[in-house]
Amino acid sequence: MPSKSVTVGSAVGLHARPAAIISEAAGDLGSEVTINGVDASSALLIMTLGAACGDTVEVAGEVAEHVDAIAALVEQDLDA
């Protein structure tokens, strides 16, 4: 299973808005992607991670391109 360690880029961490953007993108992929073991298509589960800006998280999934897409979102400041 492909995986990638990335640094959270959003100033507010993986909170409401960034989690919603990431979960929507993950839900549209058609394959399972996880962030630190939780389903990336669930904004609520992403928020339960408590990941802050600068924290490192592990993005994993069945398809390498999908892992890269979600990892790229995690690294961006989605609350800007």
MIMAR-358813 format. One record per residue (C-alpha): residue number from 1; residue in one letter; y, z, x. Coordinates in steps of 0.001 Angstrom, whole numbers, plus 500000, padded with zeros to 6 digits. Each point is the difference from the previous one (the first is absolute). Example, Ala and Ser with C-alpha at 12.3 -4.5 7.8 and 13.67 -1.06 7.14 Angstrom:
BEGIN
<1,"a",<495500,507800,512300>>
<2,"s",<503440,499340,501370>>
This chain:
BEGIN
<1,"m",<500000,500000,500000>>
<2,"p",<503325,498945,501572>>
<3,"s",<502540,502769,500530>>
<4,"k",<503385,500469,501592>>
<5,"s",<502034,503066,501005>>
<6,"v",<503653,499668,499018>>
<7,"t",<503119,502142,499960>>
<8,"v",<501674,500724,496667>>
<9,"g",<503395,498281,500062>>
<10,"s",<501607,501131,496744>>
<11,"a",<502637,502671,500492>>
<12,"v",<498570,501953,497048>>
<13,"g",<496415,499522,501168>>
<14,"l",<497351,498750,497590>>
<15,"h",<501779,501403,496966>>
<16,"a",<500678,498496,496542>>
<17,"r",<501707,496663,500647>>
<18,"p",<498121,499024,503179>>
<19,"a",<496698,501121,498430>>
<20,"a",<500688,497902,496902>>
<21,"i",<500787,496888,502062>>
<22,"i",<496911,500454,502167>>
<23,"s",<497684,500721,497068>>
<24,"e",<501218,496969,498068>>
<25,"a",<499406,497742,503013>>
<26,"a",<496554,501534,500619>>
<27,"g",<499032,499577,496359>>
<28,"d",<500806,496292,500172>>
<29,"l",<497752,499359,503025>>
<30,"g",<496621,499920,498289>>
<31,"s",<498282,502148,502617>>
<32,"e",<499895,503703,500764>>
<33,"v",<502548,501324,502492>>
<34,"t",<500387,503680,500870>>
<35,"i",<502626,502102,501739>>
<36,"n",<498500,503063,501689>>
<37,"g",<496983,499576,497740>>
<38,"v",<501844,499837,496651>>
<39,"d",<500228,496937,497778>>
<40,"a",<503167,498105,500974>>
<41,"s",<500292,498539,496491>>
<42,"s",<500833,503483,498629>>
<43,"a",<503589,501144,500544>>
<44,"l",<499035,503551,499000>>
<45,"l",<497225,500191,502581>>
<46,"i",<502299,498591,502691>>
<47,"m",<502597,502686,499210>>
<48,"t",<497370,502755,500252>>
<49,"l",<499614,499144,503697>>
<50,"g",<503384,501588,500701>>
<51,"a",<500601,497482,502796>>
<52,"a",<503517,500302,501410>>
<53,"c",<502084,497517,501946>>
<54,"g",<498529,499686,503488>>
<55,"d",<496524,501212,499012>>
<56,"t",<497044,497840,500988>>
<57,"v",<497597,498895,497269>>
<58,"e",<496829,497921,500026>>
<59,"v",<499913,496904,497788>>
<60,"a",<496494,498624,499427>>
<61,"g",<498386,497449,497758>>
<62,"e",<497443,497287,499462>>
<63,"v",<502244,497077,501025>>
<64,"a",<501979,500064,503258>>
<65,"e",<502906,497988,498555>>
<66,"h",<500343,502474,497134>>
<67,"v",<499979,502941,502419>>
<68,"d",<502747,498281,502013>>
<69,"a",<502080,499367,496862>>
<70,"i",<499888,503625,498847>>
<71,"a",<500506,501290,503558>>
<72,"a",<503141,497868,500265>>
<73,"l",<501369,501577,496804>>
<74,"v",<499239,503515,501235>>
<75,"e",<501954,499280,503188>>
<76,"q",<503111,498805,498118>>
<77,"d",<502796,502179,498617>>
<78,"l",<499275,499228,496356>>
<79,"d",<502584,502476,498724>>
<80,"a",<502960,498262,501653>>
